[in-house]
Amino acid sequence: MDLGLTGKVAIVTGSARGLGAATARRLAQEGAKVVITDINAELAQATTRTLRDEGLAAHCVVGDITRAEDVQNLIDETLAHFGGVHVLVNNAGAPRDKYLVKMSEEDWDFVMNVMLKGAFLAAKAVMPHFINQGWGRLINVSSRAHLGNPTQANYSAAKAGLIGMAKALSMEEGRYGITANCVAPGFMDTEMVQALETYETIKERAVAAQPIKRAGRPDDIADAVAFLASERAGFISGEVLHVTGGRYG
Ligand SMILES: NC(=O)c1ccc[n+]([C@@H]2O[C@H](COP(=O)([O-])OP(=O)(O)OC[C@H]3O[C@@H](n4cnc5c(N)ncnc54)[C@H](O)[C@@H]3O)[C@@H](O)[C@H]2O)c1
């Protein structure tokens, strides 16, 4: 199936590693020119080099997605280097898991900033370009945690917020040929979850709760995002695609 992504320009936030890096690679393999952007400069540059070595079109813009000036620079650099922007994947994220009684205001604000404010700033920056060209794809990387997870009041709220935001934008921008959707990953075996003290327990519980008995892989998300970003998904908007091995609770 030709996804119609050849020549499209895609920004994937938080794409130095994990789900973002896999998604950027898949979009590039489908013919898109991808912008790797991350707060981790060294890793973002290394990932960009790897993609280029694979013969893919990739450009690196280092920045903090929570800072408006960094986001403006991201758009300016994208336009200067690739001449346009057609796809935005709001993937950057970081957890601060704690029971509410131990969660500080800083823990709350940190998670809201990276996930929600970052997605807002990036969406606001690309939208005029999407509108002008009458075509655009916005994909927010939410999580099955939008349904709630203990120790994740901040993370679950932010991930539910990303769904609300995509649904609102699907209504606002649909008339311009723009779609806004979410993917909601379940347990995905990435460095983010491997760094958690509870990694083994979480993994075991997640796989036990899934009809499909394996941990999720970054490519599972990459494939789902590539489809939603594609020409083929032009009549799908305001949707949440769960990539959870069949787990919804
Ligand atoms: N791994 C999972 O099980 C899982 C499940 C559901 C949803 N998700 C979501 O998927 C996304 C990617 O997760 P991952 O597992 O690949 O995590 P990861 O930690 O491997 O990757 C996240 C990337 O975001 C970057 N980042 C963090 N803060 C940033 C900022 N302020 N500005 C720019 N970049 C920033 C990090 O440097 C990192 O490279 C996240 O939004 C996460 O919440 C992950």
The ligand as a MOL file (V3000), in Angstrom:
LIG
                    3D

  0  0  0     0  0            999 V3000
M  V30 BEGIN CTAB
M  V30 COUNTS 44 48 0 0 0
M  V30 BEGIN ATOM
M  V30 1 N 7.0630 3.3480 26.3760 0
M  V30 2 C 5.8010 3.1750 26.6910 0
M  V30 3 O 5.4000 2.1440 27.2550 0
M  V30 4 C 4.7830 4.2380 26.3540 0
M  V30 5 C 3.4420 3.9120 26.4980 0
M  V30 6 C 2.4840 4.8670 26.2050 0
M  V30 7 C 2.8710 6.1190 25.7550 0
M  V30 8 N 4.2050 6.4170 25.6390 0 CHG=1
M  V30 9 C 4.5300 7.7600 25.1990 0
M  V30 10 O 5.2650 7.6970 24.0040 0
M  V30 11 C 6.1690 8.7920 23.9210 0
M  V30 12 C 7.5790 8.2710 23.6890 0
M  V30 13 O 7.9050 7.3790 24.7330 0
M  V30 14 P 9.2520 6.5280 24.7610 0
M  V30 15 O 8.9520 5.3020 25.5330 0
M  V30 16 O 9.8210 6.4230 23.4120 0 CHG=-1
M  V30 17 O 10.1280 7.4700 25.7070 0
M  V30 18 P 11.6650 7.9280 25.5930 0
M  V30 19 O 12.0050 8.4970 26.9330 0
M  V30 20 O 12.4950 6.8150 25.0720 0
M  V30 21 O 11.5940 9.1000 24.5060 0
M  V30 22 C 11.0490 10.3450 24.8010 0
M  V30 23 C 11.9290 11.3980 24.1530 0
M  V30 24 O 11.3630 12.6910 24.4450 0
M  V30 25 C 12.4430 13.5710 24.7000 0
M  V30 26 N 12.0090 14.7310 25.4770 0
M  V30 27 C 11.6500 14.7580 26.7760 0
M  V30 28 N 11.3800 16.0120 27.1680 0
M  V30 29 C 11.5490 16.8060 26.0680 0
M  V30 30 C 11.4280 18.2100 25.8380 0
M  V30 31 N 11.0630 19.0570 26.8200 0
M  V30 32 N 11.6820 18.6820 24.5990 0
M  V30 33 C 12.0670 17.8370 23.5970 0
M  V30 34 N 12.2160 16.5060 23.7770 0
M  V30 35 C 11.9510 15.9940 24.9940 0
M  V30 36 C 13.4510 12.7240 25.4610 0
M  V30 37 O 14.7490 13.2830 25.4660 0
M  V30 38 C 13.3570 11.3910 24.7150 0
M  V30 39 O 14.3020 11.3010 23.6760 0
M  V30 40 C 6.0140 9.5700 25.2290 0
M  V30 41 O 5.1040 10.6360 25.0540 0
M  V30 42 C 5.4200 8.5360 26.1560 0
M  V30 43 O 4.6860 9.1250 27.2030 0
M  V30 44 C 5.1680 5.4970 25.9190 0
M  V30 END ATOM
M  V30 BEGIN BOND
M  V30 1 1 1 2
M  V30 2 2 2 3
M  V30 3 1 2 4
M  V30 4 1 4 5
M  V30 5 2 4 44
M  V30 6 2 5 6
M  V30 7 1 6 7
M  V30 8 2 7 8
M  V30 9 1 8 9
M  V30 10 1 8 44
M  V30 11 1 9 10
M  V30 12 1 9 42
M  V30 13 1 10 11
M  V30 14 1 11 12
M  V30 15 1 11 40
M  V30 16 1 12 13
M  V30 17 1 13 14
M  V30 18 2 14 15
M  V30 19 1 14 16
M  V30 20 1 14 17
M  V30 21 1 17 18
M  V30 22 2 18 19
M  V30 23 1 18 20
M  V30 24 1 18 21
M  V30 25 1 21 22
M  V30 26 1 22 23
M  V30 27 1 23 24
M  V30 28 1 23 38
M  V30 29 1 24 25
M  V30 30 1 25 26
M  V30 31 1 25 36
M  V30 32 1 26 27
M  V30 33 1 26 35
M  V30 34 2 27 28
M  V30 35 1 28 29
M  V30 36 1 29 30
M  V30 37 2 29 35
M  V30 38 1 30 31
M  V30 39 2 30 32
M  V30 40 1 32 33
M  V30 41 2 33 34
M  V30 42 1 34 35
M  V30 43 1 36 37
M  V30 44 1 36 38
M  V30 45 1 38 39
M  V30 46 1 40 41
M  V30 47 1 40 42
M  V30 48 1 42 43
M  V30 END BOND
M  V30 END CTAB
M  END
